[in-house]
Amino acid sequence: MQNLNDAVYARSGADMVGAFLKAIKDGDTLTFWRLLDNRGQGYFMGMWFYALGNADLTGVALLAEDENFLRDALGGIVGDLRTNLEALLDNPQIGELQNIDSHHARVPVTTAGHAAPDEPLTEYIPLVLELAPAGAASAVETDGSVGMTCWKIDTLKCFRMQKT
C-alpha cells in the first residue's frame, strides 16, 4: 500500500488541485489536511493547541493525523467549501499551472455546467511551493530526478478565493 504522503508529494500542481477538489467532494478530511501547506496546518494546530488547553504539542500533532478528529475539526470547513465550489466539483476542467512567482502559483478550474452555460465559472486554486519532507522517496519527478520541493494548497489564500 502506498503511503498517502508519498502520493501527495509526487503530484504536479494540476494533480494536486484535482486531489483537493476530490477530497472536498468526498468529505475526505484526512486527504484535505495532508494537501494543506505547512502555514495552514500550523494555523489549525495552533488553534487546537489553544482550544484543548491541557494538550501538549505532541498530542496535537498526533490528533492532526487522526481521521476521526479531523472529521470533527475540519468537517464544517470542508462542507462549506463543498457548498461554495459545488459547480466545480462534478466535472472540473483543471487547467495548467500558472506561476505567480518563484514560490506561488495557481491552477484555474473551470466548468461550463452552471446556471449560464455560455459563461463558464472559473476559480483559481492557489498553490505554494514547499520543501518535500526528508526521505520522501516518491518525490521523484517524471524525468527521474528527485524533487526537493512539492506543491501544496496555499491554505490562507484558498479560504479567500473569489469567483471570477
C-alpha positions as protocol buffer text, in pm:
chain_id: "A"
residue {
  index: 1
  type: MET
  ca { x: 0 y: 0 z: 0 }
}
residue {
  index: 2
  type: GLN
  ca { x: 137 y: 340 z: -99 }
}
residue {
  index: 3
  type: ASN
  ca { x: 181 y: 599 z: 175 }
}
residue {
  index: 4
  type: LEU
  ca { x: -60 y: 889 z: 118 }
}
residue {
  index: 5
  type: ASN
  ca { x: 209 y: 1146 z: 198 }
}
residue {
  index: 6
  type: ASP
  ca { x: 433 y: 993 z: -69 }
}
residue {
  index: 7
  type: ALA
  ca { x: 148 y: 1014 z: -321 }
}
residue {
  index: 8
  type: VAL
  ca { x: 89 y: 1379 z: -231 }
}
residue {
  index: 9
  type: TYR
  ca { x: 450 y: 1481 z: -287 }
}
residue {
  index: 10
  type: ALA
  ca { x: 470 y: 1312 z: -626 }
}
residue {
  index: 11
  type: ARG
  ca { x: 184 y: 1519 z: -772 }
}
residue {
  index: 12
  type: SER
  ca { x: 207 y: 1805 z: -1017 }
}
residue {
  index: 13
  type: GLY
  ca { x: 22 y: 2128 z: -942 }
}
residue {
  index: 14
  type: ALA
  ca { x: -279 y: 2027 z: -1153 }
}
residue {
  index: 15
  type: ASP
  ca { x: -289 y: 1681 z: -995 }
}
residue {
  index: 16
  type: MET
  ca { x: -274 y: 1842 z: -650 }
}
residue {
  index: 17
  type: VAL
  ca { x: -576 y: 2058 z: -732 }
}
residue {
  index: 18
  type: GLY
  ca { x: -765 y: 1755 z: -867 }
}
residue {
  index: 19
  type: ALA
  ca { x: -697 y: 1565 z: -544 }
}
residue {
  index: 20
  type: PHE
  ca { x: -801 y: 1871 z: -340 }
}
residue {
  index: 21
  type: LEU
  ca { x: -1133 y: 1903 z: -523 }
}
residue {
  index: 22
  type: LYS
  ca { x: -1196 y: 1529 z: -489 }
}
residue {
  index: 23
  type: ALA
  ca { x: -1124 y: 1544 z: -114 }
}
residue {
  index: 24
  type: ILE
  ca { x: -1374 y: 1830 z: -80 }
}
residue {
  index: 25
  type: LYS
  ca { x: -1637 y: 1648 z: -287 }
}
residue {
  index: 26
  type: ASP
  ca { x: -1593 y: 1324 z: -89 }
}
residue {
  index: 27
  type: GLY
  ca { x: -1567 y: 1497 z: 250 }
}
residue {
  index: 28
  type: ASP
  ca { x: -1225 y: 1332 z: 297 }
}
residue {
  index: 29
  type: THR
  ca { x: -1080 y: 1550 z: 574 }
}
residue {
  index: 30
  type: LEU
  ca { x: -760 y: 1344 z: 614 }
}
residue {
  index: 31
  type: THR
  ca { x: -661 y: 1391 z: 250 }
}
residue {
  index: 32
  type: PHE
  ca { x: -775 y: 1754 z: 267 }
}
residue {
  index: 33
  type: TRP
  ca { x: -547 y: 1804 z: 570 }
}
residue {
  index: 34
  type: ARG
  ca { x: -247 y: 1645 z: 400 }
}
residue {
  index: 35
  type: LEU
  ca { x: -284 y: 1869 z: 96 }
}
residue {
  index: 36
  type: LEU
  ca { x: -269 y: 2190 z: 301 }
}
residue {
  index: 37
  type: ASP
  ca { x: 54 y: 2386 z: 325 }
}
residue {
  index: 38
  type: ASN
  ca { x: 259 y: 2399 z: 645 }
}
residue {
  index: 39
  type: ARG
  ca { x: 143 y: 2751 z: 729 }
}
residue {
  index: 40
  type: GLY
  ca { x: -222 y: 2646 z: 710 }
}
residue {
  index: 41
  type: GLN
  ca { x: -163 y: 2331 z: 911 }
}
residue {
  index: 42
  type: GLY
  ca { x: 27 y: 2537 z: 1169 }
}
residue {
  index: 43
  type: TYR
  ca { x: -266 y: 2778 z: 1195 }
}
residue {
  index: 44
  type: PHE
  ca { x: -509 y: 2497 z: 1270 }
}
residue {
  index: 45
  type: MET
  ca { x: -272 y: 2319 z: 1508 }
}
residue {
  index: 46
  type: GLY
  ca { x: -221 y: 2644 z: 1699 }
}
residue {
  index: 47
  type: MET
  ca { x: -597 y: 2687 z: 1734 }
}
residue {
  index: 48
  type: TRP
  ca { x: -636 y: 2326 z: 1851 }
}
residue {
  index: 49
  type: PHE
  ca { x: -349 y: 2362 z: 2098 }
}
residue {
  index: 50
  type: TYR
  ca { x: -516 y: 2670 z: 2244 }
}
residue {
  index: 51
  type: ALA
  ca { x: -865 y: 2519 z: 2245 }
}
residue {
  index: 52
  type: LEU
  ca { x: -761 y: 2187 z: 2402 }
}
residue {
  index: 53
  type: GLY
  ca { x: -589 y: 2364 z: 2691 }
}
residue {
  index: 54
  type: ASN
  ca { x: -419 y: 2071 z: 2857 }
}
residue {
  index: 55
  type: ALA
  ca { x: -274 y: 1910 z: 2542 }
}
residue {
  index: 56
  type: ASP
  ca { x: 93 y: 1928 z: 2456 }
}
residue {
  index: 57
  type: LEU
  ca { x: 230 y: 1985 z: 2107 }
}
residue {
  index: 58
  type: THR
  ca { x: 299 y: 1616 z: 2055 }
}
residue {
  index: 59
  type: GLY
  ca { x: -61 y: 1535 z: 2140 }
}
residue {
  index: 60
  type: VAL
  ca { x: -191 y: 1796 z: 1897 }
}
residue {
  index: 61
  type: ALA
  ca { x: 43 y: 1665 z: 1624 }
}
residue {
  index: 62
  type: LEU
  ca { x: -93 y: 1312 z: 1680 }
}
residue {
  index: 63
  type: LEU
  ca { x: -451 y: 1438 z: 1665 }
}
residue {
  index: 64
  type: ALA
  ca { x: -372 y: 1608 z: 1334 }
}
residue {
  index: 65
  type: GLU
  ca { x: -328 y: 1262 z: 1179 }
}
residue {
  index: 66
  type: ASP
  ca { x: -638 y: 1108 z: 1339 }
}
residue {
  index: 67
  type: GLU
  ca { x: -915 y: 1073 z: 1083 }
}
residue {
  index: 68
  type: ASN
  ca { x: -1197 y: 1097 z: 1338 }
}
residue {
  index: 69
  type: PHE
  ca { x: -1054 y: 1411 z: 1498 }
}
residue {
  index: 70
  type: LEU
  ca { x: -1005 y: 1575 z: 1158 }
}
residue {
  index: 71
  type: ARG
  ca { x: -1359 y: 1486 z: 1056 }
}
residue {
  index: 72
  type: ASP
  ca { x: -1488 y: 1668 z: 1363 }
}
residue {
  index: 73
  type: ALA
  ca { x: -1242 y: 1958 z: 1344 }
}
residue {
  index: 74
  type: LEU
  ca { x: -1243 y: 2022 z: 968 }
}
residue {
  index: 75
  type: GLY
  ca { x: -1574 y: 1873 z: 856 }
}
residue {
  index: 76
  type: GLY
  ca { x: -1753 y: 2209 z: 869 }
}
residue {
  index: 77
  type: ILE
  ca { x: -1483 y: 2382 z: 664 }
}
residue {
  index: 78
  type: VAL
  ca { x: -1480 y: 2106 z: 402 }
}
residue {
  index: 79
  type: GLY
  ca { x: -1861 y: 2116 z: 392 }
}
residue {
  index: 80
  type: ASP
  ca { x: -1859 y: 2495 z: 339 }
}
residue {
  index: 81
  type: LEU
  ca { x: -1603 y: 2459 z: 60 }
}
residue {
  index: 82
  type: ARG
  ca { x: -1818 y: 2186 z: -97 }
}
residue {
  index: 83
  type: THR
  ca { x: -2116 y: 2425 z: -93 }
}
residue {
  index: 84
  type: ASN
  ca { x: -1916 y: 2721 z: -228 }
}
residue {
  index: 85
  type: LEU
  ca { x: -1742 y: 2521 z: -501 }
}
residue {
  index: 86
  type: GLU
  ca { x: -2036 y: 2293 z: -584 }
}
residue {
  index: 87
  type: ALA
  ca { x: -2046 y: 2391 z: -952 }
}
residue {
  index: 88
  type: LEU
  ca { x: -1679 y: 2293 z: -993 }
}
residue {
  index: 89
  type: LEU
  ca { x: -1688 y: 1958 z: -817 }
}
residue {
  index: 90
  type: ASP
  ca { x: -1886 y: 1741 z: -1060 }
}
residue {
  index: 91
  type: ASN
  ca { x: -1691 y: 1785 z: -1379 }
}
residue {
  index: 92
  type: PRO
  ca { x: -1395 y: 2015 z: -1318 }
}
residue {
  index: 93
  type: GLN
  ca { x: -1181 y: 2118 z: -1611 }
}
residue {
  index: 94
  type: ILE
  ca { x: -841 y: 2162 z: -1447 }
}
residue {
  index: 95
  type: GLY
  ca { x: -609 y: 2396 z: -1634 }
}
residue {
  index: 96
  type: GLU
  ca { x: -234 y: 2433 z: -1647 }
}
residue {
  index: 97
  type: LEU
  ca { x: -22 y: 2558 z: -1361 }
}
residue {
  index: 98
  type: GLN
  ca { x: 21 y: 2938 z: -1376 }
}
residue {
  index: 99
  type: ASN
  ca { x: 331 y: 3056 z: -1191 }
}
residue {
  index: 100
  type: ILE
  ca { x: 287 y: 3380 z: -999 }
}
residue {
  index: 101
  type: ASP
  ca { x: 642 y: 3399 z: -862 }
}
residue {
  index: 102
  type: SER
  ca { x: 914 y: 3151 z: -769 }
}
residue {
  index: 103
  type: HIS
  ca { x: 712 y: 3007 z: -477 }
}
residue {
  index: 104
  type: HIS
  ca { x: 349 y: 3066 z: -568 }
}
residue {
  index: 105
  type: ALA
  ca { x: 122 y: 2950 z: -846 }
}
residue {
  index: 106
  type: ARG
  ca { x: -242 y: 2897 z: -921 }
}
residue {
  index: 107
  type: VAL
  ca { x: -439 y: 2647 z: -1122 }
}
residue {
  index: 108
  type: PRO
  ca { x: -761 y: 2751 z: -1297 }
}
residue {
  index: 109
  type: VAL
  ca { x: -1060 y: 2521 z: -1259 }
}
residue {
  index: 110
  type: THR
  ca { x: -1348 y: 2580 z: -1497 }
}
residue {
  index: 111
  type: THR
  ca { x: -1689 y: 2430 z: -1557 }
}
residue {
  index: 112
  type: ALA
  ca { x: -1947 y: 2513 z: -1819 }
}
residue {
  index: 113
  type: GLY
  ca { x: -2230 y: 2330 z: -1645 }
}
residue {
  index: 114
  type: HIS
  ca { x: -2359 y: 2601 z: -1412 }
}
residue {
  index: 115
  type: ALA
  ca { x: -2659 y: 2835 z: -1444 }
}
residue {
  index: 116
  type: ALA
  ca { x: -2536 y: 3026 z: -1752 }
}
residue {
  index: 117
  type: PRO
  ca { x: -2378 y: 2766 z: -1986 }
}
residue {
  index: 118
  type: ASP
  ca { x: -2230 y: 3031 z: -2219 }
}
residue {
  index: 119
  type: GLU
  ca { x: -2037 y: 3186 z: -1927 }
}
residue {
  index: 120
  type: PRO
  ca { x: -1816 y: 2922 z: -1767 }
}
residue {
  index: 121
  type: LEU
  ca { x: -1736 y: 2959 z: -1399 }
}
residue {
  index: 122
  type: THR
  ca { x: -1363 y: 2979 z: -1328 }
}
residue {
  index: 123
  type: GLU
  ca { x: -1199 y: 2954 z: -988 }
}
residue {
  index: 124
  type: TYR
  ca { x: -826 y: 2974 z: -924 }
}
residue {
  index: 125
  type: ILE
  ca { x: -684 y: 2737 z: -662 }
}
residue {
  index: 126
  type: PRO
  ca { x: -368 y: 2889 z: -507 }
}
residue {
  index: 127
  type: LEU
  ca { x: -60 y: 2676 z: -452 }
}
residue {
  index: 128
  type: VAL
  ca { x: 265 y: 2730 z: -266 }
}
residue {
  index: 129
  type: LEU
  ca { x: 595 y: 2550 z: -321 }
}
residue {
  index: 130
  type: GLU
  ca { x: 731 y: 2384 z: -7 }
}
residue {
  index: 131
  type: LEU
  ca { x: 1025 y: 2165 z: 79 }
}
residue {
  index: 132
  type: ALA
  ca { x: 946 y: 1797 z: 46 }
}
residue {
  index: 133
  type: PRO
  ca { x: 990 y: 1604 z: 370 }
}
residue {
  index: 134
  type: ALA
  ca { x: 1320 y: 1422 z: 415 }
}
residue {
  index: 135
  type: GLY
  ca { x: 1308 y: 1070 z: 280 }
}
residue {
  index: 136
  type: ALA
  ca { x: 1004 y: 1119 z: 56 }
}
residue {
  index: 137
  type: ALA
  ca { x: 1109 y: 851 z: -188 }
}
residue {
  index: 138
  type: SER
  ca { x: 828 y: 925 z: -430 }
}
residue {
  index: 139
  type: ALA
  ca { x: 920 y: 1293 z: -464 }
}
residue {
  index: 140
  type: VAL
  ca { x: 1066 y: 1173 z: -793 }
}
residue {
  index: 141
  type: GLU
  ca { x: 983 y: 1392 z: -1086 }
}
residue {
  index: 142
  type: THR
  ca { x: 873 y: 1246 z: -1419 }
}
residue {
  index: 143
  type: ASP
  ca { x: 1227 y: 1278 z: -1556 }
}
residue {
  index: 144
  type: GLY
  ca { x: 1360 y: 1054 z: -1278 }
}
residue {
  index: 145
  type: SER
  ca { x: 1523 y: 1328 z: -1070 }
}
residue {
  index: 146
  type: VAL
  ca { x: 1447 y: 1358 z: -702 }
}
residue {
  index: 147
  type: GLY
  ca { x: 1228 y: 1657 z: -625 }
}
residue {
  index: 148
  type: MET
  ca { x: 1329 y: 1869 z: -328 }
}
residue {
  index: 149
  type: THR
  ca { x: 1003 y: 2064 z: -334 }
}
residue {
  index: 150
  type: CYS
  ca { x: 635 y: 1994 z: -375 }
}
residue {
  index: 151
  type: TRP
  ca { x: 317 y: 2192 z: -440 }
}
residue {
  index: 152
  type: LYS
  ca { x: 68 y: 2227 z: -158 }
}
residue {
  index: 153
  type: ILE
  ca { x: -262 y: 2417 z: -130 }
}
residue {
  index: 154
  type: ASP
  ca { x: -196 y: 2774 z: -11 }
}
residue {
  index: 155
  type: THR
  ca { x: -448 y: 2747 z: 271 }
}
residue {
  index: 156
  type: LEU
  ca { x: -492 y: 3107 z: 379 }
}
residue {
  index: 157
  type: LYS
  ca { x: -525 y: 3232 z: 20 }
}
residue {
  index: 158
  type: CYS
  ca { x: -757 y: 2945 z: -65 }
}
residue {
  index: 159
  type: PHE
  ca { x: -1004 y: 3044 z: 204 }
}
residue {
  index: 160
  type: ARG
  ca { x: -1019 y: 3393 z: 49 }
}
residue {
  index: 161
  type: MET
  ca { x: -1094 y: 3269 z: -304 }
}
residue {
  index: 162
  type: GLN
  ca { x: -1320 y: 3491 z: -510 }
}
residue {
  index: 163
  type: LYS
  ca { x: -1518 y: 3368 z: -806 }
}
residue {
  index: 164
  type: THR
  ca { x: -1440 y: 3544 z: -1136 }
}
